[in-house]
């Protein structure tokens, strides 16, 4: 009798131990799933953050609404994330990130990975949209001075023969023409500024634009093509391409340049995206093509010529014999060249991170 009771007790203890082991295994499995879900969520958030650091290539300007492109991926710890950009409007994009956690087993023992998705709505600069919606060939701050305005000519805005090679603007020319059925813009318009009175480039603040451009020039200088061994030296801050000889080594080079303060351009020629925190003086018969943002006053002395689009917050003075010619192609080419610095997604105030789905 005592032996039978002992055997029954041993069987009961064995069953209890087996049950506890099964319960522990299930709890371990649940905890692994929870960790995998957390990893997936972290990976999705990391994907959104990383995507916000990467500029969208200008080629995406041709995507239709709801089109997707510029996919990316990376590993995050033991997890991973993939993301894509979906176009919601001319300059509005939805970043969708799908994160996955470390591999686990489902209740049936099959391998599985937890997945979480997050999304964010952002603004991204469109060269075509910025050019097509420019307030004027020259945009100045409200009440800023304007001297010699009759030398500002917007009539050839979409004339490709006066611009860079046709392939430079053919990609988005149709978009600009759809925005501008009249094929022209005013000679002078009022510059849009933020609440602090600083000019903007779409939703890019003045500070963001200045800090994004890596090449910096100071004081005064003459832009000239810089070639060594038949190769264009793109590291020279005063090498602004060779707009007079598009077939030369620097003929297709269009840099993005910022000055450290007031800037004087004395002679030479170039094609570029130029940002000047102070006043800009162009003299010595200098000929520049591109997109120009000047926070101070723009002064063009006799013989100087700008071709493209200009923003000058404190006004513009053109001496007799100076000119500003509107060109969508040159302005767009300059914005395209600055794309690695300017086409970074800017989260919209009302487009905060969408809850995971």
Secondary structure, DSSP 8 states (H G I E B T S, - for coil): -HHHHHHHHHHHHHHHHHHHHHHHHHHHHHHHHHHHHHHHHHHHHHHHHHHTTSB--GGGGG--TT-EEEEEEEEETTEEEEEEEEE-SSSEEEEEEEEE---EE-TTS-EE--EEEEEEEEE---HHHHHHT-S-SEEE-TT-EEESGGGEE-TTTT-GGGSS-HHHHHHHHHHHHHH-TTS---SEEE--B-TTS-B-BTTB-HHHHHHH--EEE-SEEEE---EETTEE-TT-TT----TT-TTSTTTT--EEEEESS-EEEEEEEEEEEEEESS-EEEETT-EEEEEEEESS-EEE-TT-EEEEEEEETTEEEE-TT-EEEE-HHHHHHHHHHTHHHH-B-EE-TT---B---
